[in-house]
Each structure stands twice: as structure tokens, then as C-alpha cells.
Amino acid sequence: MGTPNASILPFIACCLSILSIILQLVALPSNYWAIIHPSNDSEAKVENGNYGIWTRYITNIPRSGDKFSANFRLPPYSVSAGVMAIMHVLVQLAFLFAAGISCIQALKDDPQLMLSANILGVVKLVLSVLAIFFSLLVIIFITVNENQSFQYKVYKGPAFWVQTAVMSSNVLLAFVCSLEDVEHAELESIKNIQEWPSETEVAEQYSNPSFTP
């Protein structure tokens, strides 16, 4: 079974890029990157807590459920995680622009209409790899030294798993871009072979000067 038709791949890449942007924008402002619980041997009076990239809360469940500032610290590189998440969105927007050009050229069936397909392929592949890099850094930075106190236990929150989905979609995006480059190279090879004169035509041309292929 061969790879998908080359004209379909840019549209798949666009969909994956949009999905990655949406998931990142959902995770970025969330206050539930991690959920905090007091350890069994802790004398802390809080019942529950959670934090986002820039914010932290404690919820006193037995009383009112209201959130107020917590006394536990955020991971030391949480701000860096937020910066990397913003960089990831910017990279995806740049990718979406390049993928949009590819979609237009695919619809027009002209791979050189606005920009060379070879250049577009390299740009999209580089941007997709950068997207993987930035989304992975978000995960690393938000988890470094997350357990800073023996009084609390830290559990991954929903936003963390959304970020994992972001990185997974980026890996799939890079794979699709690689498939697109391979498929384009194969089509170029077939085109060159079809345009190259056959041995019969070459022999006829030399034996008959008036021959026109």
C-alpha cells in the first residue's frame, strides 16, 4: 500500500497544526497542570491544591471550597515553560502559513505556483521539528523539581496530559511532512523520467534528422 496522495498531505498537516494550536491554547492558561495533596505524614492543614504555569491555589474543601494563595512554591522553571508554550504557538502559526501555501498549490495542481515545493517542504519539516522541541521543553520545565516539599505530593493534572497530546500531534505532524517530502521527490523522479527521451527516440533522432519526438 502506497503513501497517501501528495495533494492530501498538506491538508492533513494543516489539520494537525490547527489541532496542536488549539490544544496548546487550552493548556497554557489552565490552573491544573498539577494537583497537590498533603502527604500522609504531613501536618499541613490544606485539603487540596493545584497550580498552573504562573498561578497556584489551595482549596480548603471542608469549609467553603474557595481558592486562595497557597504556601507551596511553583516549579522553578514554570515561567520558562510558559515562554516555551508561547514560542510553540508562534512556530505553529508560521507552519500554518506555509501549509496554507502548500494547500493552495495542491488545489491549483501547480507545485511552483507561489513558492517552490522543495523549499516549502524543507521549511515545514524544520518548523514541525521545532514544534516538537518547544512542546517537549514545556513538559520538561513544568516537571523539574515539582516535588519541592515533603509535605505535599504532586500529581499530574489535566493540562499536563493535554500538553502530552500537543507533543504527540507534533510528532505526527513531522511524520506527515516527511511523507510529503518523500512523495514529492517520487513525483519529481517520475516526471523527469517521463520527460527524458527514450532510447528509441534518441536513435531515431540521430538516424533521421527530420524526426520530431
C-alpha positions, 0 to 999 in steps of 0.5 A: 500500500502506497503513501497517501496522495501528495495533494492530501498531505498538506491538508492533513498537516494543516489539520494537525497544526490547527489541532496542536494550536488549539490544544496548546491554547487550552493548556497554557492558561489552565490552573491544573497542570498539577494537583497537590495533596498533603502527604500522609505524614504531613501536618499541613492543614490544606485539603487540596491544591493545584497550580498552573504555569504562573498561578497556584491555589489551595482549596480548603474543601471542608469549609467553603471550597474557595481558592486562595494563595497557597504556601507551596512554591511553583516549579522553578522553571514554570515561567520558562515553560510558559515562554516555551508554550508561547514560542510553540504557538508562534512556530505553529502559526508560521507552519500554518502559513506555509501549509496554507501555501502548500494547500493552495498549490495542491488545489491549483495542481501547480507545485511552483505556483507561489513558492517552490515545493522543495523549499516549502517542504524543507521549511515545514519539516524544520518548523514541525521539528521545532514544534516538537522541541518547544512542546517537549521543553514545556513538559520538561520545565513544568516537571523539574523539581515539582516535588519541592516539599515533603509535605505535599505530593504532586500529581499530574493534572489535566493540562499536563496530559493535554500538553502530552497530546500537543507533543504527540500531534507534533510528532505526527505532524513531522511524520506527515511532512516527511511523507510529503517530502518523500512523495514529492521527490517520487513525483519529481523522479517520475516526471523527469523520467517521463520527460527524458527521451527514450532510447528509441527516440534518441536513435531515431533522432540521430538516424533521421534528422527530420524526426520530431519526438 
